[in-house]
Amino acid sequence: MNERIRQLAEKANIEFTYDPTETPVRAFAECWEDELEKFAQLIVQECGVALSPMLRDMISRGQAYDLIKQHFGVEE
């Protein structure tokens, strides 16, 4: 699993268990609906951060971030 995705999942309080008998190792996630929603919001926020340098010249950074949040229905 991508390390940044793992960090975001842990920030949203999603717990992982692993099955080391499988190759590749399989991860199982256990979470509540609100934790899953928080995880999705964190990913959308990361998209805003990742896109901001590219969008700086096109539209203001705040507008780009707001458009992404609006598209996914994320409220802060």
mmCIF file of the N, C-alpha and C atoms, coordinates in Angstrom:
data_MODEL
# 
_entry.id   MODEL 
# 
loop_
_atom_site.group_PDB 
_atom_site.id 
_atom_site.type_symbol 
_atom_site.label_atom_id 
_atom_site.label_alt_id 
_atom_site.label_comp_id 
_atom_site.label_asym_id 
_atom_site.label_entity_id 
_atom_site.label_seq_id 
_atom_site.pdbx_PDB_ins_code 
_atom_site.Cartn_x 
_atom_site.Cartn_y 
_atom_site.Cartn_z 
_atom_site.occupancy 
_atom_site.B_iso_or_equiv 
_atom_site.pdbx_formal_charge 
_atom_site.auth_seq_id 
_atom_site.auth_comp_id 
_atom_site.auth_asym_id 
_atom_site.auth_atom_id 
_atom_site.pdbx_PDB_model_num 
ATOM 1   N N  . MET A 1 1  ? 0.844   -1.174  0.000   1.00 0.00 ? 1  MET A N  1 
ATOM 2   C CA . MET A 1 1  ? 0.000   0.000   0.000   1.00 0.00 ? 1  MET A CA 1 
ATOM 3   C C  . MET A 1 1  ? 0.894   1.244   0.000   1.00 0.00 ? 1  MET A C  1 
ATOM 4   N N  . ASN A 1 2  ? 0.497   2.230   -0.737  1.00 0.00 ? 2  ASN A N  1 
ATOM 5   C CA . ASN A 1 2  ? 1.215   3.495   -0.782  1.00 0.00 ? 2  ASN A CA 1 
ATOM 6   C C  . ASN A 1 2  ? 1.318   4.080   0.628   1.00 0.00 ? 2  ASN A C  1 
ATOM 7   N N  . GLU A 1 3  ? 2.500   4.546   0.989   1.00 0.00 ? 3  GLU A N  1 
ATOM 8   C CA . GLU A 1 3  ? 2.732   5.046   2.352   1.00 0.00 ? 3  GLU A CA 1 
ATOM 9   C C  . GLU A 1 3  ? 1.855   6.247   2.673   1.00 0.00 ? 3  GLU A C  1 
ATOM 10  N N  . ARG A 1 4  ? 1.660   7.145   1.722   1.00 0.00 ? 4  ARG A N  1 
ATOM 11  C CA . ARG A 1 4  ? 0.828   8.334   1.990   1.00 0.00 ? 4  ARG A CA 1 
ATOM 12  C C  . ARG A 1 4  ? -0.627  7.924   2.195   1.00 0.00 ? 4  ARG A C  1 
ATOM 13  N N  . ILE A 1 5  ? -1.109  6.964   1.430   1.00 0.00 ? 5  ILE A N  1 
ATOM 14  C CA . ILE A 1 5  ? -2.478  6.462   1.615   1.00 0.00 ? 5  ILE A CA 1 
ATOM 15  C C  . ILE A 1 5  ? -2.605  5.830   3.000   1.00 0.00 ? 5  ILE A C  1 
ATOM 16  N N  . ARG A 1 6  ? -1.605  5.073   3.407   1.00 0.00 ? 6  ARG A N  1 
ATOM 17  C CA . ARG A 1 6  ? -1.613  4.461   4.742   1.00 0.00 ? 6  ARG A CA 1 
ATOM 18  C C  . ARG A 1 6  ? -1.668  5.543   5.832   1.00 0.00 ? 6  ARG A C  1 
ATOM 19  N N  . GLN A 1 7  ? -0.885  6.605   5.664   1.00 0.00 ? 7  GLN A N  1 
ATOM 20  C CA . GLN A 1 7  ? -0.876  7.702   6.636   1.00 0.00 ? 7  GLN A CA 1 
ATOM 21  C C  . GLN A 1 7  ? -2.244  8.371   6.732   1.00 0.00 ? 7  GLN A C  1 
ATOM 22  N N  . LEU A 1 8  ? -2.884  8.593   5.585   1.00 0.00 ? 8  LEU A N  1 
ATOM 23  C CA . LEU A 1 8  ? -4.206  9.217   5.585   1.00 0.00 ? 8  LEU A CA 1 
ATOM 24  C C  . LEU A 1 8  ? -5.236  8.304   6.251   1.00 0.00 ? 8  LEU A C  1 
ATOM 25  N N  . ALA A 1 9  ? -5.141  7.012   5.967   1.00 0.00 ? 9  ALA A N  1 
ATOM 26  C CA . ALA A 1 9  ? -6.071  6.059   6.580   1.00 0.00 ? 9  ALA A CA 1 
ATOM 27  C C  . ALA A 1 9  ? -5.898  6.046   8.097   1.00 0.00 ? 9  ALA A C  1 
ATOM 28  N N  . GLU A 1 10 ? -4.659  6.050   8.546   1.00 0.00 ? 10 GLU A N  1 
ATOM 29  C CA . GLU A 1 10 ? -4.415  6.055   9.986   1.00 0.00 ? 10 GLU A CA 1 
ATOM 30  C C  . GLU A 1 10 ? -4.890  7.361   10.621  1.00 0.00 ? 10 GLU A C  1 
ATOM 31  N N  . LYS A 1 11 ? -4.743  8.473   9.899   1.00 0.00 ? 11 LYS A N  1 
ATOM 32  C CA . LYS A 1 11 ? -5.230  9.762   10.398  1.00 0.00 ? 11 LYS A CA 1 
ATOM 33  C C  . LYS A 1 11 ? -6.755  9.752   10.552  1.00 0.00 ? 11 LYS A C  1 
ATOM 34  N N  . ALA A 1 12 ? -7.428  8.945   9.725   1.00 0.00 ? 12 ALA A N  1 
ATOM 35  C CA . ALA A 1 12 ? -8.882  8.812   9.799   1.00 0.00 ? 12 ALA A CA 1 
ATOM 36  C C  . ALA A 1 12 ? -9.303  7.708   10.766  1.00 0.00 ? 12 ALA A C  1 
ATOM 37  N N  . ASN A 1 13 ? -8.334  7.152   11.512  1.00 0.00 ? 13 ASN A N  1 
ATOM 38  C CA . ASN A 1 13 ? -8.576  6.094   12.499  1.00 0.00 ? 13 ASN A CA 1 
ATOM 39  C C  . ASN A 1 13 ? -9.029  4.771   11.889  1.00 0.00 ? 13 ASN A C  1 
ATOM 40  N N  . ILE A 1 14 ? -8.583  4.499   10.670  1.00 0.00 ? 14 ILE A N  1 
ATOM 41  C CA . ILE A 1 14 ? -8.878  3.212   10.044  1.00 0.00 ? 14 ILE A CA 1 
ATOM 42  C C  . ILE A 1 14 ? -7.792  2.236   10.465  1.00 0.00 ? 14 ILE A C  1 
ATOM 43  N N  . GLU A 1 15 ? -8.206  1.086   10.954  1.00 0.00 ? 15 GLU A N  1 
ATOM 44  C CA . GLU A 1 15 ? -7.267  0.076   11.434  1.00 0.00 ? 15 GLU A CA 1 
ATOM 45  C C  . GLU A 1 15 ? -7.069  -1.002  10.377  1.00 0.00 ? 15 GLU A C  1 
ATOM 46  N N  . PHE A 1 16 ? -5.845  -1.476  10.281  1.00 0.00 ? 16 PHE A N  1 
ATOM 47  C CA . PHE A 1 16 ? -5.515  -2.518  9.314   1.00 0.00 ? 16 PHE A CA 1 
ATOM 48  C C  . PHE A 1 16 ? -5.067  -3.777  10.037  1.00 0.00 ? 16 PHE A C  1 
ATOM 49  N N  . THR A 1 17 ? -5.439  -4.906  9.478   1.00 0.00 ? 17 THR A N  1 
ATOM 50  C CA . THR A 1 17 ? -4.881  -6.187  9.880   1.00 0.00 ? 17 THR A CA 1 
ATOM 51  C C  . THR A 1 17 ? -4.309  -6.813  8.613   1.00 0.00 ? 17 THR A C  1 
ATOM 52  N N  . TYR A 1 18 ? -3.318  -7.645  8.782   1.00 0.00 ? 18 TYR A N  1 
ATOM 53  C CA . TYR A 1 18 ? -2.619  -8.213  7.636   1.00 0.00 ? 18 TYR A CA 1 
ATOM 54  C C  . TYR A 1 18 ? -2.626  -9.725  7.696   1.00 0.00 ? 18 TYR A C  1 
ATOM 55  N N  . ASP A 1 19 ? -2.686  -10.331 6.528   1.00 0.00 ? 19 ASP A N  1 
ATOM 56  C CA . ASP A 1 19 ? -2.592  -11.778 6.415   1.00 0.00 ? 19 ASP A CA 1 
ATOM 57  C C  . ASP A 1 19 ? -1.233  -12.105 5.794   1.00 0.00 ? 19 ASP A C  1 
ATOM 58  N N  . PRO A 1 20 ? -0.246  -12.393 6.641   1.00 0.00 ? 20 PRO A N  1 
ATOM 59  C CA . PRO A 1 20 ? 1.108   -12.619 6.120   1.00 0.00 ? 20 PRO A CA 1 
ATOM 60  C C  . PRO A 1 20 ? 1.264   -13.941 5.380   1.00 0.00 ? 20 PRO A C  1 
ATOM 61  N N  . THR A 1 21 ? 0.221   -14.783 5.404   1.00 0.00 ? 21 THR A N  1 
ATOM 62  C CA . THR A 1 21 ? 0.332   -16.070 4.714   1.00 0.00 ? 21 THR A CA 1 
ATOM 63  C C  . THR A 1 21 ? 0.090   -15.932 3.216   1.00 0.00 ? 21 THR A C  1 
ATOM 64  N N  . GLU A 1 22 ? -0.435  -14.792 2.787   1.00 0.00 ? 22 GLU A N  1 
ATOM 65  C CA . GLU A 1 22 ? -0.708  -14.581 1.364   1.00 0.00 ? 22 GLU A CA 1 
ATOM 66  C C  . GLU A 1 22 ? 0.414   -13.789 0.727   1.00 0.00 ? 22 GLU A C  1 
ATOM 67  N N  . THR A 1 23 ? 0.652   -14.053 -0.544  1.00 0.00 ? 23 THR A N  1 
ATOM 68  C CA . THR A 1 23 ? 1.649   -13.310 -1.300  1.00 0.00 ? 23 THR A CA 1 
ATOM 69  C C  . THR A 1 23 ? 0.957   -12.691 -2.496  1.00 0.00 ? 23 THR A C  1 
ATOM 70  N N  . PRO A 1 24 ? 0.948   -11.390 -2.671  1.00 0.00 ? 24 PRO A N  1 
ATOM 71  C CA . PRO A 1 24 ? 1.469   -10.412 -1.711  1.00 0.00 ? 24 PRO A CA 1 
ATOM 72  C C  . PRO A 1 24 ? 0.598   -10.372 -0.461  1.00 0.00 ? 24 PRO A C  1 
ATOM 73  N N  . VAL A 1 25 ? 1.140   -9.775  0.590   1.00 0.00 ? 25 VAL A N  1 
ATOM 74  C CA . VAL A 1 25 ? 0.429   -9.703  1.861   1.00 0.00 ? 25 VAL A CA 1 
ATOM 75  C C  . VAL A 1 25 ? -0.866  -8.921  1.663   1.00 0.00 ? 25 VAL A C  1 
ATOM 76  N N  . ARG A 1 26 ? -1.959  -9.471  2.130   1.00 0.00 ? 26 ARG A N  1 
ATOM 77  C CA . ARG A 1 26 ? -3.267  -8.829  1.987   1.00 0.00 ? 26 ARG A CA 1 
ATOM 78  C C  . ARG A 1 26 ? -3.575  -8.026  3.242   1.00 0.00 ? 26 ARG A C  1 
ATOM 79  N N  . ALA A 1 27 ? -4.016  -6.783  3.038   1.00 0.00 ? 27 ALA A N  1 
ATOM 80  C CA . ALA A 1 27 ? -4.403  -5.922  4.160   1.00 0.00 ? 27 ALA A CA 1 
ATOM 81  C C  . ALA A 1 27 ? -5.919  -5.837  4.219   1.00 0.00 ? 27 ALA A C  1 
ATOM 82  N N  . PHE A 1 28 ? -6.441  -5.914  5.439   1.00 0.00 ? 28 PHE A N  1 
ATOM 83  C CA . PHE A 1 28 ? -7.875  -5.772  5.661   1.00 0.00 ? 28 PHE A CA 1 
ATOM 84  C C  . PHE A 1 28 ? -8.105  -4.512  6.479   1.00 0.00 ? 28 PHE A C  1 
ATOM 85  N N  . ALA A 1 29 ? -9.042  -3.695  6.044   1.00 0.00 ? 29 ALA A N  1 
ATOM 86  C CA . ALA A 1 29 ? -9.337  -2.451  6.753   1.00 0.00 ? 29 ALA A CA 1 
ATOM 87  C C  . ALA A 1 29 ? -10.655 -2.607  7.498   1.00 0.00 ? 29 ALA A C  1 
ATOM 88  N N  . GLU A 1 30 ? -10.668 -2.080  8.704   1.00 0.00 ? 30 GLU A N  1 
ATOM 89  C CA . GLU A 1 30 ? -11.890 -2.096  9.500   1.00 0.00 ? 30 GLU A CA 1 
ATOM 90  C C  . GLU A 1 30 ? -12.149 -0.673  9.961   1.00 0.00 ? 30 GLU A C  1 
ATOM 91  N N  . CYS A 1 31 ? -13.357 -0.174  9.652   1.00 0.00 ? 31 CYS A N  1 
ATOM 92  C CA . CYS A 1 31 ? -13.657 1.201   10.045  1.00 0.00 ? 31 CYS A CA 1 
ATOM 93  C C  . CYS A 1 31 ? -15.168 1.428   10.091  1.00 0.00 ? 31 CYS A C  1 
ATOM 94  N N  . TRP A 1 32 ? -15.532 2.514   10.743  1.00 0.00 ? 32 TRP A N  1 
ATOM 95  C CA . TRP A 1 32 ? -16.911 2.965   10.784  1.00 0.00 ? 32 TRP A CA 1 
ATOM 96  C C  . TRP A 1 32 ? -17.149 3.876   9.583   1.00 0.00 ? 32 TRP A C  1 
ATOM 97  N N  . GLU A 1 33 ? -18.413 4.115   9.277   1.00 0.00 ? 33 GLU A N  1 
ATOM 98  C CA . GLU A 1 33 ? -18.758 4.945   8.128   1.00 0.00 ? 33 GLU A CA 1 
ATOM 99  C C  . GLU A 1 33 ? -18.168 6.348   8.239   1.00 0.00 ? 33 GLU A C  1 
ATOM 100 N N  . ASP A 1 34 ? -18.195 6.939   9.445   1.00 0.00 ? 34 ASP A N  1 
ATOM 101 C CA . ASP A 1 34 ? -17.650 8.291   9.590   1.00 0.00 ? 34 ASP A CA 1 
ATOM 102 C C  . ASP A 1 34 ? -16.139 8.313   9.385   1.00 0.00 ? 34 ASP A C  1 
ATOM 103 N N  . GLU A 1 35 ? -15.458 7.234   9.744   1.00 0.00 ? 35 GLU A N  1 
ATOM 104 C CA . GLU A 1 35 ? -14.018 7.146   9.520   1.00 0.00 ? 35 GLU A CA 1 
ATOM 105 C C  . GLU A 1 35 ? -13.709 7.024   8.026   1.00 0.00 ? 35 GLU A C  1 
ATOM 106 N N  . LEU A 1 36 ? -14.544 6.269   7.319   1.00 0.00 ? 36 LEU A N  1 
ATOM 107 C CA . LEU A 1 36 ? -14.373 6.129   5.879   1.00 0.00 ? 36 LEU A CA 1 
ATOM 108 C C  . LEU A 1 36 ? -14.614 7.473   5.185   1.00 0.00 ? 36 LEU A C  1 
ATOM 109 N N  . GLU A 1 37 ? -15.612 8.204   5.650   1.00 0.00 ? 37 GLU A N  1 
ATOM 110 C CA . GLU A 1 37 ? -15.890 9.528   5.097   1.00 0.00 ? 37 GLU A CA 1 
ATOM 111 C C  . GLU A 1 37 ? -14.724 10.481  5.361   1.00 0.00 ? 37 GLU A C  1 
ATOM 112 N N  . LYS A 1 38 ? -14.152 10.430  6.557   1.00 0.00 ? 38 LYS A N  1 
ATOM 113 C CA . LYS A 1 38 ? -12.999 11.257  6.886   1.00 0.00 ? 38 LYS A CA 1 
ATOM 114 C C  . LYS A 1 38 ? -11.825 10.904  5.974   1.00 0.00 ? 38 LYS A C  1 
ATOM 115 N N  . PHE A 1 39 ? -11.614 9.629   5.715   1.00 0.00 ? 39 PHE A N  1 
ATOM 116 C CA . PHE A 1 39 ? -10.553 9.175   4.823   1.00 0.00 ? 39 PHE A CA 1 
ATOM 117 C C  . PHE A 1 39 ? -10.747 9.758   3.418   1.00 0.00 ? 39 PHE A C  1 
ATOM 118 N N  . ALA A 1 40 ? -11.972 9.708   2.919   1.00 0.00 ? 40 ALA A N  1 
ATOM 119 C CA . ALA A 1 40 ? -12.264 10.276  1.597   1.00 0.00 ? 40 ALA A CA 1 
ATOM 120 C C  . ALA A 1 40 ? -12.000 11.779  1.586   1.00 0.00 ? 40 ALA A C  1 
ATOM 121 N N  . GLN A 1 41 ? -12.381 12.480  2.649   1.00 0.00 ? 41 GLN A N  1 
ATOM 122 C CA . GLN A 1 41 ? -12.140 13.919  2.728   1.00 0.00 ? 41 GLN A CA 1 
ATOM 123 C C  . GLN A 1 41 ? -10.646 14.214  2.728   1.00 0.00 ? 41 GLN A C  1 
ATOM 124 N N  . LEU A 1 42 ? -9.868  13.426  3.422   1.00 0.00 ? 42 LEU A N  1 
ATOM 125 C CA . LEU A 1 42 ? -8.423  13.621  3.452   1.00 0.00 ? 42 LEU A CA 1 
ATOM 126 C C  . LEU A 1 42 ? -7.804  13.410  2.069   1.00 0.00 ? 42 LEU A C  1 
ATOM 127 N N  . ILE A 1 43 ? -8.319  12.449  1.317   1.00 0.00 ? 43 ILE A N  1 
ATOM 128 C CA . ILE A 1 43 ? -7.822  12.224  -0.035  1.00 0.00 ? 43 ILE A CA 1 
ATOM 129 C C  . ILE A 1 43 ? -8.136  13.419  -0.927  1.00 0.00 ? 43 ILE A C  1 
ATOM 130 N N  . VAL A 1 44 ? -9.339  13.952  -0.812  1.00 0.00 ? 44 VAL A N  1 
ATOM 131 C CA . VAL A 1 44 ? -9.713  15.135  -1.600  1.00 0.00 ? 44 VAL A CA 1 
ATOM 132 C C  . VAL A 1 44 ? -8.816  16.313  -1.239  1.00 0.00 ? 44 VAL A C  1 
ATOM 133 N N  . GLN A 1 45 ? -8.536  16.475  0.042   1.00 0.00 ? 45 GLN A N  1 
ATOM 134 C CA . GLN A 1 45 ? -7.639  17.555  0.464   1.00 0.00 ? 45 GLN A CA 1 
ATOM 135 C C  . GLN A 1 45 ? -6.250  17.365  -0.129  1.00 0.00 ? 45 GLN A C  1 
ATOM 136 N N  . GLU A 1 46 ? -5.771  16.123  -0.158  1.00 0.00 ? 46 GLU A N  1 
ATOM 137 C CA . GLU A 1 46 ? -4.470  15.835  -0.759  1.00 0.00 ? 46 GLU A CA 1 
ATOM 138 C C  . GLU A 1 46 ? -4.470  16.166  -2.247  1.00 0.00 ? 46 GLU A C  1 
ATOM 139 N N  . CYS A 1 47 ? -5.593  15.915  -2.919  1.00 0.00 ? 47 CYS A N  1 
ATOM 140 C CA . CYS A 1 47 ? -5.697  16.267  -4.343  1.00 0.00 ? 47 CYS A CA 1 
ATOM 141 C C  . CYS A 1 47 ? -5.512  17.770  -4.521  1.00 0.00 ? 47 CYS A C  1 
ATOM 142 N N  . GLY A 1 48 ? -6.132  18.550  -3.653  1.00 0.00 ? 48 GLY A N  1 
ATOM 143 C CA . GLY A 1 48 ? -5.975  20.005  -3.717  1.00 0.00 ? 48 GLY A CA 1 
ATOM 144 C C  . GLY A 1 48 ? -4.539  20.420  -3.530  1.00 0.00 ? 48 GLY A C  1 
ATOM 145 N N  . VAL A 1 49 ? -3.857  19.789  -2.597  1.00 0.00 ? 49 VAL A N  1 
ATOM 146 C CA . VAL A 1 49 ? -2.451  20.098  -2.343  1.00 0.00 ? 49 VAL A CA 1 
ATOM 147 C C  . VAL A 1 49 ? -1.603  19.700  -3.556  1.00 0.00 ? 49 VAL A C  1 
ATOM 148 N N  . ALA A 1 50 ? -1.869  18.522  -4.107  1.00 0.00 ? 50 ALA A N  1 
ATOM 149 C CA . ALA A 1 50 ? -1.083  18.034  -5.240  1.00 0.00 ? 50 ALA A CA 1 
ATOM 150 C C  . ALA A 1 50 ? -1.285  18.877  -6.494  1.00 0.00 ? 50 ALA A C  1 
ATOM 151 N N  . LEU A 1 51 ? -2.495  19.360  -6.707  1.00 0.00 ? 51 LEU A N  1 
ATOM 152 C CA . LEU A 1 51 ? -2.793  20.116  -7.922  1.00 0.00 ? 51 LEU A CA 1 
ATOM 153 C C  . LEU A 1 51 ? -2.468  21.598  -7.821  1.00 0.00 ? 51 LEU A C  1 
ATOM 154 N N  . SER A 1 52 ? -2.315  22.114  -6.632  1.00 0.00 ? 52 SER A N  1 
ATOM 155 C CA . SER A 1 52 ? -2.165  23.552  -6.470  1.00 0.00 ? 52 SER A CA 1 
ATOM 156 C C  . SER A 1 52 ? -1.006  24.164  -7.262  1.00 0.00 ? 52 SER A C  1 
ATOM 157 N N  . PRO A 1 53 ? 0.179   23.537  -7.343  1.00 0.00 ? 53 PRO A N  1 
ATOM 158 C CA . PRO A 1 53 ? 1.242   24.160  -8.138  1.00 0.00 ? 53 PRO A CA 1 
ATOM 159 C C  . PRO A 1 53 ? 0.870   24.287  -9.622  1.00 0.00 ? 53 PRO A C  1 
ATOM 160 N N  . MET A 1 54 ? 0.222   23.268  -10.165 1.00 0.00 ? 54 MET A N  1 
ATOM 161 C CA . MET A 1 54 ? -0.159  23.285  -11.573 1.00 0.00 ? 54 MET A CA 1 
ATOM 162 C C  . MET A 1 54 ? -1.251  24.315  -11.848 1.00 0.00 ? 54 MET A C  1 
ATOM 163 N N  . LEU A 1 55 ? -2.165  24.446  -10.924 1.00 0.00 ? 55 LEU A N  1 
ATOM 164 C CA . LEU A 1 55 ? -3.314  25.322  -11.134 1.00 0.00 ? 55 LEU A CA 1 
ATOM 165 C C  . LEU A 1 55 ? -3.037  26.774  -10.779 1.00 0.00 ? 55 LEU A C  1 
ATOM 166 N N  . ARG A 1 56 ? -1.912  27.026  -10.165 1.00 0.00 ? 56 ARG A N  1 
ATOM 167 C CA . ARG A 1 56 ? -1.591  28.375  -9.701  1.00 0.00 ? 56 ARG A CA 1 
ATOM 168 C C  . ARG A 1 56 ? -1.713  29.408  -10.820 1.00 0.00 ? 56 ARG A C  1 
ATOM 169 N N  . ASP A 1 57 ? -1.243  29.060  -12.014 1.00 0.00 ? 57 ASP A N  1 
ATOM 170 C CA . ASP A 1 57 ? -1.291  29.992  -13.127 1.00 0.00 ? 57 ASP A CA 1 
ATOM 171 C C  . ASP A 1 57 ? -2.652  30.039  -13.809 1.00 0.00 ? 57 ASP A C  1 
ATOM 172 N N  . MET A 1 58 ? -3.444  28.988  -13.648 1.00 0.00 ? 58 MET A N  1 
ATOM 173 C CA . MET A 1 58 ? -4.734  28.930  -14.323 1.00 0.00 ? 58 MET A CA 1 
ATOM 174 C C  . MET A 1 58 ? -5.811  29.679  -13.553 1.00 0.00 ? 58 MET A C  1 
ATOM 175 N N  . ILE A 1 59 ? -5.976  29.346  -12.301 1.00 0.00 ? 59 ILE A N  1 
ATOM 176 C CA . ILE A 1 59 ? -6.926  30.015  -11.426 1.00 0.00 ? 59 ILE A CA 1 
ATOM 177 C C  . ILE A 1 59 ? -6.297  30.069  -10.048 1.00 0.00 ? 59 ILE A C  1 
ATOM 178 N N  . SER A 1 60 ? -6.850  30.859  -9.202  1.00 0.00 ? 60 SER A N  1 
ATOM 179 C CA . SER A 1 60 ? -6.250  30.961  -7.872  1.00 0.00 ? 60 SER A CA 1 
ATOM 180 C C  . SER A 1 60 ? -6.298  29.624  -7.165  1.00 0.00 ? 60 SER A C  1 
ATOM 181 N N  . ARG A 1 61 ? -5.320  29.383  -6.314  1.00 0.00 ? 61 ARG A N  1 
ATOM 182 C CA . ARG A 1 61 ? -5.227  28.124  -5.579  1.00 0.00 ? 61 ARG A CA 1 
ATOM 183 C C  . ARG A 1 61 ? -6.501  27.874  -4.766  1.00 0.00 ? 61 ARG A C  1 
ATOM 184 N N  . GLY A 1 62 ? -7.005  28.911  -4.141  1.00 0.00 ? 62 GLY A N  1 
ATOM 185 C CA . GLY A 1 62 ? -8.223  28.763  -3.343  1.00 0.00 ? 62 GLY A CA 1 
ATOM 186 C C  . GLY A 1 62 ? -9.405  28.315  -4.176  1.00 0.00 ? 62 GLY A C  1 
ATOM 187 N N  . GLN A 1 63 ? -9.520  28.859  -5.381  1.00 0.00 ? 63 GLN A N  1 
ATOM 188 C CA . GLN A 1 63 ? -10.622 28.461  -6.253  1.00 0.00 ? 63 GLN A CA 1 
ATOM 189 C C  . GLN A 1 63 ? -10.501 26.999  -6.652  1.00 0.00 ? 63 GLN A C  1 
ATOM 190 N N  . ALA A 1 64 ? -9.290  26.570  -6.990  1.00 0.00 ? 64 ALA A N  1 
ATOM 191 C CA . ALA A 1 64 ? -9.095  25.181  -7.391  1.00 0.00 ? 64 ALA A CA 1 
ATOM 192 C C  . ALA A 1 64 ? -9.462  24.238  -6.253  1.00 0.00 ? 64 ALA A C  1 
ATOM 193 N N  . TYR A 1 65 ? -8.991  24.555  -5.073  1.00 0.00 ? 65 TYR A N  1 
ATOM 194 C CA . TYR A 1 65 ? -9.282  23.729  -3.908  1.00 0.00 ? 65 TYR A CA 1 
ATOM 195 C C  . TYR A 1 65 ? -10.783 23.701  -3.642  1.00 0.00 ? 65 TYR A C  1 
ATOM 196 N N  . ASP A 1 66 ? -11.421 24.853  -3.742  1.00 0.00 ? 66 ASP A N  1 
ATOM 197 C CA . ASP A 1 66 ? -12.864 24.936  -3.526  1.00 0.00 ? 66 ASP A CA 1 
ATOM 198 C C  . ASP A 1 66 ? -13.634 24.131  -4.572  1.00 0.00 ? 66 ASP A C  1 
ATOM 199 N N  . LEU A 1 67 ? -13.172 24.169  -5.834  1.00 0.00 ? 67 LEU A N  1 
ATOM 200 C CA . LEU A 1 67 ? -13.835 23.399  -6.885  1.00 0.00 ? 67 LEU A CA 1 
ATOM 201 C C  . LEU A 1 67 ? -13.732 21.900  -6.637  1.00 0.00 ? 67 LEU A C  1 
ATOM 202 N N  . ILE A 1 68 ? -12.575 21.454  -6.196  1.00 0.00 ? 68 ILE A N  1 
ATOM 203 C CA . ILE A 1 68 ? -12.407 20.027  -5.890  1.00 0.00 ? 68 ILE A CA 1 
ATOM 204 C C  . ILE A 1 68 ? -13.313 19.629  -4.733  1.00 0.00 ? 68 ILE A C  1 
ATOM 205 N N  . LYS A 1 69 ? -13.317 20.418  -3.660  1.00 0.00 ? 69 LYS A N  1 
ATOM 206 C CA . LYS A 1 69 ? -14.176 20.108  -2.509  1.00 0.00 ? 69 LYS A CA 1 
ATOM 207 C C  . LYS A 1 69 ? -15.643 20.109  -2.926  1.00 0.00 ? 69 LYS A C  1 
ATOM 208 N N  . GLN A 1 70 ? -16.044 21.091  -3.733  1.00 0.00 ? 70 GLN A N  1 
ATOM 209 C CA . GLN A 1 70 ? -17.436 21.176  -4.168  1.00 0.00 ? 70 GLN A CA 1 
ATOM 210 C C  . GLN A 1 70 ? -17.813 19.953  -5.012  1.00 0.00 ? 70 GLN A C  1 
ATOM 211 N N  . HIS A 1 71 ? -16.920 19.556  -5.898  1.00 0.00 ? 71 HIS A N  1 
ATOM 212 C CA . HIS A 1 71 ? -17.179 18.410  -6.758  1.00 0.00 ? 71 HIS A CA 1 
ATOM 213 C C  . HIS A 1 71 ? -17.455 17.141  -5.948  1.00 0.00 ? 71 HIS A C  1 
ATOM 214 N N  . PHE A 1 72 ? -16.663 16.952  -4.863  1.00 0.00 ? 72 PHE A N  1 
ATOM 215 C CA . PHE A 1 72 ? -16.819 15.759  -4.044  1.00 0.00 ? 72 PHE A CA 1 
ATOM 216 C C  . PHE A 1 72 ? -17.755 15.967  -2.860  1.00 0.00 ? 72 PHE A C  1 
ATOM 217 N N  . GLY A 1 73 ? -18.294 17.172  -2.694  1.00 0.00 ? 73 GLY A N  1 
ATOM 218 C CA . GLY A 1 73 ? -19.217 17.442  -1.596  1.00 0.00 ? 73 GLY A CA 1 
ATOM 219 C C  . GLY A 1 73 ? -18.555 17.426  -0.234  1.00 0.00 ? 73 GLY A C  1 
ATOM 220 N N  . VAL A 1 74 ? -17.293 17.865  -0.168  1.00 0.00 ? 74 VAL A N  1 
ATOM 221 C CA . VAL A 1 74 ? -16.549 17.868  1.088   1.00 0.00 ? 74 VAL A CA 1 
ATOM 222 C C  . VAL A 1 74 ? -16.745 19.202  1.781   1.00 0.00 ? 74 VAL A C  1 
ATOM 223 N N  . GLU A 1 75 ? -17.127 19.124  3.053   1.00 0.00 ? 75 GLU A N  1 
ATOM 224 C CA . GLU A 1 75 ? -17.256 20.309  3.872   1.00 0.00 ? 75 GLU A CA 1 
ATOM 225 C C  . GLU A 1 75 ? -16.198 20.264  4.952   1.00 0.00 ? 75 GLU A C  1 
ATOM 226 N N  . GLU A 1 76 ? -15.686 21.429  5.330   1.00 0.00 ? 76 GLU A N  1 
ATOM 227 C CA . GLU A 1 76 ? -14.654 21.442  6.370   1.00 0.00 ? 76 GLU A CA 1 
ATOM 228 C C  . GLU A 1 76 ? -15.269 21.666  7.711   1.00 0.00 ? 76 GLU A C  1 
# 
